[in-house]
Every structure is written in C-alpha cells, then in structure tokens.
Amino acid sequence: MVHFPIATVAERSADFRRVLWTGEHTQLVIMTIPPGGEIGEETHEGIDQVLAFVSGVGKAIIEGSTKSLAPGDVVVVPAGAKHNFRNTGENPLVLYTVYGPPEHADGAVHATKEEADAAEEAGEDEPPTS
C-alpha cells in the first residue's frame, strides 16, 4: 500500500514540482506555484491529467476557456488539450495532480519552474518506459 496525507504533504513542499509516486499507468505529483507564477502553457499528447487544488487561488486556462480556482477544486485536462494554470493570489498555489500515463521522471524534484523547464529541454525529465 502507498499512502499519503496528500494535502499535508503538498502544503509542506516548497518545490515547484515533486513526483511522489510512479506506477505503470499513473503518476502522482505535487506542485507549488509561487505568487504571480504559472505552470506554463502546455499540451500532453496521450496523457490525461487531473489536478486537485489544496490551497491558494488561481486561474485555469484550458483550450481558451478560463475558470477561477480555489481550495477543493478539481480540474480535468483531457489528453491533447492546451492548458495553463496561474497563481493569481498572494500565497502559493498548492496542488496535486495525477497523470495517466506518467509524464515525468520517477522521483523527479524541481525546485523552480526554470529548473523544471531546463530538465525537460535537456531530456532529463522523461517518464519511465515499460
């Protein structure tokens, strides 16, 4: 059994992105977006994503539609949908997300968005292959 008190774990992490668990078909990741920050516009081909917001406030932009975010909200991003999430508040926007199939390297930890982007560009953040 793998168990996480997910809201507590997510709120204690200052890292932009931290992979908590990677399985064959899904991956659990926590994220902390600083005030004024964003995940960055992206599209995951062949990967569905479910995001649950723990604290802070923000904005979801999916395929041109915008929705405000608050703690307790869940957003589903279907594979292939262009999306971005922005922190619009004064405190960190904290969330956890499940990718299916995995999107990032198992155990990856990126302290900042810049570090995460650099790892992706260098090919150092590739999901495991079966």
NORURUR-V605892 format. One record per helix or strand of 2 or more residues. SS is the DSSP state (helix for helix, strand for strand). FROM is the first residue (numbers start at 0). TO is the last residue. Records with the same first field share a line. If there is no record, write none. Layout:
SS = FROM-TO, FROM-TO
This chain:
helix = 5-11, 112-120
strand = 16-21, 26-32, 47-54, 57-61, 64-68, 73-76, 82-86, 92-99, 108-109
